[in-house]
Amino acid sequence: MQDRHVQLAGFVLAGGASRRMGRPKHDLTFGDGTLLSRTVRLAGSVARTVAILGPLERARKLRAEAYRFELAAFPDEAPGRGPLSAILTGLNRTRLDFNLFLSCDLPFMTARFLRYLAAEAMESRADVTVAETPGQGFQPLSAIYRRRARWAIRTALDEGCNKVTSFYPKVNVRVLRWPELARIGIQPFIFDNLNTPEDYERSLRRIRA
C-alpha cells in the first residue's frame, strides 16, 4: 500500500477558541516542533495536498502560519459554527473527492492509523470513514469525508446543528469499530486531545517517558 494517496486531500483544523488552554493549541511545542507543524507533517504523509483551516477572526494570522509551510489557508465560511463549518469549507475548496480532516490537538495521532483510515475509505467508497473508540464514540476530527457529503453538512448547518456527527445518519458511513482497530495494534490514546494546561503537561510527560 502506498503511503500517500493521490486521491486524498488533507485539511488541518487549527481553529477552536482554546479558552480552557489559555493560548492557541496549535502553537504548543511538542517534540521537535509545534502541534501545527506535527499535524501538517502527518497529513502530508498520507494526503496528496494539505491546507489549513481556521476561524475567520484569525484569517490573517492563519494565512501567515500557512505561508511558513507553503500551504493554502482557508477561513471558515460559516463563522462561529465550529469544526462542522471548517469541514464544509474544506469540502467546498477541495479538488479531490476524498478528504482527510485532522485536528491539530491530537499529539499522539499516528501515520499508521491514517494510512489504514485512508485505505478503508478508498475501499468502502463511503461518504464518511471514521473511527469509533470505547467510551468516546466517533472520532470525527480524524476522519475522511467525501466531497459529495457537502449537501448533508450544509443542511445540518442550515437547521442550526453544529455537532460534527449530526449529519451522519443522512449519509453512508464506514465505521472503524474498536475491535477492528485493536487487531491491527492501534492504541486508544492516539485520539486523546488537549483541552487544558494539565492535558498538555501530561502529554509532555508521556513523550519524555
ROKE-460339 format. One record per residue (C-alpha): x, y negated, z negated; residue number from 0. Coordinates in steps of 0.1 Angstrom, whole numbers, plus 5000, padded with zeros to 4 digits. Each point is the difference from the previous one (the first is absolute). Example, Ala and Ser with C-alpha at 12.3 -4.5 7.8 and 13.67 -1.06 7.14 Angstrom:
BEGIN
<r east="5123" north="5045" up="4922" num="0"/>
<r east="5014" north="4966" up="5007" num="1"/>
This chain:
BEGIN
<r east="5000" north="5000" up="5000" num="0"/>
<r east="5013" north="4966" up="5009" num="1"/>
<r east="5006" north="4976" up="4971" num="2"/>
<r east="4985" north="4970" up="5019" num="3"/>
<r east="4967" north="5003" up="5017" num="4"/>
<r east="4997" north="4979" up="5032" num="5"/>
<r east="4962" north="4999" up="4997" num="6"/>
<r east="5002" north="4985" up="4964" num="7"/>
<r east="5002" north="4963" up="4990" num="8"/>
<r east="5010" north="4991" up="4964" num="9"/>
<r east="4986" north="4972" up="4978" num="10"/>
<r east="5014" north="4991" up="4967" num="11"/>
<r east="4976" north="4984" up="4975" num="12"/>
<r east="5017" north="4972" up="4981" num="13"/>
<r east="4969" north="4984" up="4986" num="14"/>
<r east="4984" north="5000" up="4966" num="15"/>
<r east="4998" north="4973" up="4974" num="16"/>
<r east="5025" north="5018" up="4977" num="17"/>
<r east="4983" north="4983" up="4970" num="18"/>
<r east="5009" north="5028" up="4976" num="19"/>
<r east="5035" north="5003" up="5013" num="20"/>
<r east="5005" north="4962" up="4997" num="21"/>
<r east="5020" north="4998" up="5032" num="22"/>
<r east="4997" north="5013" up="5036" num="23"/>
<r east="5005" north="5038" up="4999" num="24"/>
<r east="5016" north="5002" up="5034" num="25"/>
<r east="5029" north="4978" up="4988" num="26"/>
<r east="5009" north="5024" up="4972" num="27"/>
<r east="5035" north="5015" up="5002" num="28"/>
<r east="5000" north="5038" up="5003" num="29"/>
<r east="5030" north="5020" up="5009" num="30"/>
<r east="5022" north="4982" up="5025" num="31"/>
<r east="4973" north="4975" up="5011" num="32"/>
<r east="4965" north="4988" up="4993" num="33"/>
<r east="4968" north="5019" up="5000" num="34"/>
<r east="4991" north="4983" up="5033" num="35"/>
<r east="5033" north="5010" up="5017" num="36"/>
<r east="4996" north="5035" up="4988" num="37"/>
<r east="4965" north="5003" up="5013" num="38"/>
<r east="5009" north="4985" up="5033" num="39"/>
<r east="5027" north="5027" up="5004" num="40"/>
<r east="4977" north="5028" up="4990" num="41"/>
<r east="4973" north="4989" up="5025" num="42"/>
<r east="5026" north="4996" up="5027" num="43"/>
<r east="5012" north="5036" up="4994" num="44"/>
<r east="4968" north="5014" up="5014" num="45"/>
<r east="4984" north="4972" up="5020" num="46"/>
<r east="5009" north="4986" up="5034" num="47"/>
<r east="4994" north="4964" up="4989" num="48"/>
<r east="4997" north="4982" up="4966" num="49"/>
<r east="4982" north="4968" up="4990" num="50"/>
<r east="4993" north="4983" up="4967" num="51"/>
<r east="4965" north="4991" up="4987" num="52"/>
<r east="4991" north="4975" up="4973" num="53"/>
<r east="4976" north="4974" up="4987" num="54"/>
<r east="4993" north="4969" up="5020" num="55"/>
<r east="5012" north="4976" up="4972" num="56"/>
<r east="5034" north="5016" up="5002" num="57"/>
<r east="5002" north="4999" up="5038" num="58"/>
<r east="5031" north="4977" up="5003" num="59"/>
<r east="5020" north="5020" up="4974" num="60"/>
<r east="4988" north="5032" up="5016" num="61"/>
<r east="5013" north="4991" up="5034" num="62"/>
<r east="5033" north="4989" up="4985" num="63"/>
<r east="5004" north="5034" up="4982" num="64"/>
<r east="4990" north="5018" up="5032" num="65"/>
<r east="5026" north="4980" up="5020" num="66"/>
<r east="5028" north="5014" up="4978" num="67"/>
<r east="4990" north="5035" up="5012" num="68"/>
<r east="4994" north="4989" up="5036" num="69"/>
<r east="4964" north="5010" up="4996" num="70"/>
<r east="4966" north="4985" up="5007" num="71"/>
<r east="4978" north="4988" up="4972" num="72"/>
<r east="4962" north="4996" up="5000" num="73"/>
<r east="4979" north="4982" up="4973" num="74"/>
<r east="4967" north="5015" up="4991" num="75"/>
<r east="4972" north="4991" up="5023" num="76"/>
<r east="4974" north="5002" up="4972" num="77"/>
<r east="5017" north="4982" up="4971" num="78"/>
<r east="4993" north="5010" up="4965" num="79"/>
<r east="4986" north="5035" up="5009" num="80"/>
<r east="5030" north="5020" up="4990" num="81"/>
<r east="5017" north="5029" up="5017" num="82"/>
<r east="4970" north="5009" up="5021" num="83"/>
<r east="5003" north="4967" up="5017" num="84"/>
<r east="5037" north="5006" up="5006" num="85"/>
<r east="4992" north="5034" up="5016" num="86"/>
<r east="4975" north="4984" up="5023" num="87"/>
<r east="5026" north="4973" up="5009" num="88"/>
<r east="5025" north="5027" up="5009" num="89"/>
<r east="4976" north="5020" up="5021" num="90"/>
<r east="4990" north="4968" up="5019" num="91"/>
<r east="5037" north="4993" up="5007" num="92"/>
<r east="5013" north="5035" up="5008" num="93"/>
<r east="5006" north="5013" up="5035" num="94"/>
<r east="5001" north="5036" up="4989" num="95"/>
<r east="4972" north="5023" up="4990" num="96"/>
<r east="5015" north="5014" up="4968" num="97"/>
<r east="5011" north="4976" up="4973" num="98"/>
<r east="5017" north="5006" up="4967" num="99"/>
<r east="4991" north="4976" up="4972" num="100"/>
<r east="5025" north="5001" up="4971" num="101"/>
<r east="4998" north="4979" up="4968" num="102"/>
<r east="5034" north="4986" up="4989" num="103"/>
<r east="4994" north="5008" up="4963" num="104"/>
<r east="5006" north="5037" up="5003" num="105"/>
<r east="5036" north="5003" up="4989" num="106"/>
<r east="5001" north="5038" up="5002" num="107"/>
<r east="4984" north="5005" up="5034" num="108"/>
<r east="5019" north="5024" up="5022" num="109"/>
<r east="5007" north="5003" up="5037" num="110"/>
<r east="4993" north="5037" up="4997" num="111"/>
<r east="4964" north="4993" up="4990" num="112"/>
<r east="4996" north="4974" up="5027" num="113"/>
<r east="5012" north="5024" up="5027" num="114"/>
<r east="4975" north="5026" up="4988" num="115"/>
<r east="4972" north="4974" up="4999" num="116"/>
<r east="5009" north="4989" up="5036" num="117"/>
<r east="5001" north="5036" up="5013" num="118"/>
<r east="4966" north="5008" up="4985" num="119"/>
<r east="4985" north="4968" up="5014" num="120"/>
<r east="5012" north="5008" up="5035" num="121"/>
<r east="4988" north="5036" up="4998" num="122"/>
<r east="4966" north="4993" up="4985" num="123"/>
<r east="4993" north="4968" up="5020" num="124"/>
<r east="4979" north="4988" up="4971" num="125"/>
<r east="4991" north="4963" up="4995" num="126"/>
<r east="5016" north="5001" up="4966" num="127"/>
<r east="5027" north="5023" up="4986" num="128"/>
<r east="5004" north="4996" up="4963" num="129"/>
<r east="5013" north="5019" up="4970" num="130"/>
<r east="4979" north="5008" up="4969" num="131"/>
<r east="5018" north="5005" up="4967" num="132"/>
<r east="4989" north="5014" up="4966" num="133"/>
<r east="4984" north="4974" up="4978" num="134"/>
<r east="5007" north="4972" up="5025" num="135"/>
<r east="4978" north="5009" up="5029" num="136"/>
<r east="5008" north="4987" up="5035" num="137"/>
<r east="5032" north="4981" up="5007" num="138"/>
<r east="4988" north="4976" up="5027" num="139"/>
<r east="5030" north="4977" up="5000" num="140"/>
<r east="5024" north="5027" up="5012" num="141"/>
<r east="4977" north="5013" up="5027" num="142"/>
<r east="4996" north="5000" up="5038" num="143"/>
<r east="4971" north="4983" up="5017" num="144"/>
<r east="4990" north="5002" up="5037" num="145"/>
<r east="4992" north="4968" up="5018" num="146"/>
<r east="4964" north="5012" up="5008" num="147"/>
<r east="4992" north="4998" up="4962" num="148"/>
<r east="4998" north="4962" up="5003" num="149"/>
<r east="4963" north="4999" up="5005" num="150"/>
<r east="4994" north="5019" up="4967" num="151"/>
<r east="5024" north="4977" up="4981" num="152"/>
<r east="4984" north="4969" up="5015" num="153"/>
<r east="4966" north="5013" up="4990" num="154"/>
<r east="5011" north="5006" up="4964" num="155"/>
<r east="5015" north="4965" up="4997" num="156"/>
<r east="4968" north="4985" up="5015" num="157"/>
<r east="4980" north="5019" up="4974" num="158"/>
<r east="5021" north="4985" up="4972" num="159"/>
<r east="5021" north="5031" up="4993" num="160"/>
<r east="5036" north="4995" up="4991" num="161"/>
<r east="5009" north="5035" up="4989" num="162"/>
<r east="5023" north="5016" up="5025" num="163"/>
<r east="4983" north="5033" up="4999" num="164"/>
<r east="4965" north="4986" up="5004" num="165"/>
<r east="4998" north="5007" up="5038" num="166"/>
<r east="5014" north="5036" up="4997" num="167"/>
<r east="4965" north="5016" up="5001" num="168"/>
<r east="4994" north="4984" up="5034" num="169"/>
<r east="5031" north="5014" up="5018" num="170"/>
<r east="5018" north="5033" up="5004" num="171"/>
<r east="5025" north="5004" up="4971" num="172"/>
<r east="5027" north="5026" up="4997" num="173"/>
<r east="5007" north="5004" up="4963" num="174"/>
<r east="5034" north="5015" up="4990" num="175"/>
<r east="4989" north="5016" up="4968" num="176"/>
<r east="5024" north="5006" up="4971" num="177"/>
<r east="5005" north="5038" up="5003" num="178"/>
<r east="5011" north="4994" up="5036" num="179"/>
<r east="5025" north="4973" up="4990" num="180"/>
<r east="5013" north="5020" up="4970" num="181"/>
<r east="5007" north="5030" up="5023" num="182"/>
<r east="5025" north="4979" up="5020" num="183"/>
<r east="5016" north="4986" up="4969" num="184"/>
<r east="4984" north="4965" up="4998" num="185"/>
<r east="5001" north="4986" up="4965" num="186"/>
<r east="4970" north="4979" up="4987" num="187"/>
<r east="5022" north="4972" up="4986" num="188"/>
<r east="5008" north="4988" up="5036" num="189"/>
<r east="4966" north="4983" up="4998" num="190"/>
<r east="5008" north="4982" up="4968" num="191"/>
<r east="4997" north="4962" up="5006" num="192"/>
<r east="5013" north="4970" up="4980" num="193"/>
<r east="4975" north="4977" up="4984" num="194"/>
<r east="5017" north="4987" up="4968" num="195"/>
<r east="5035" north="4992" up="4989" num="196"/>
<r east="4999" north="5031" up="4979" num="197"/>
<r east="4993" north="5021" up="5031" num="198"/>
<r east="5030" north="4984" up="5017" num="199"/>
<r east="5023" north="5007" up="4970" num="200"/>
<r east="4988" north="5037" up="4999" num="201"/>
<r east="5007" north="5003" up="5037" num="202"/>
<r east="5036" north="4986" up="4996" num="203"/>
<r east="5006" north="5024" up="4971" num="204"/>
<r east="4989" north="5029" up="5022" num="205"/>
<r east="5024" north="4992" up="5029" num="206"/>
<r east="5028" north="4995" up="4975" num="207"/>
<r east="4993" north="5034" up="4986" num="208"/>
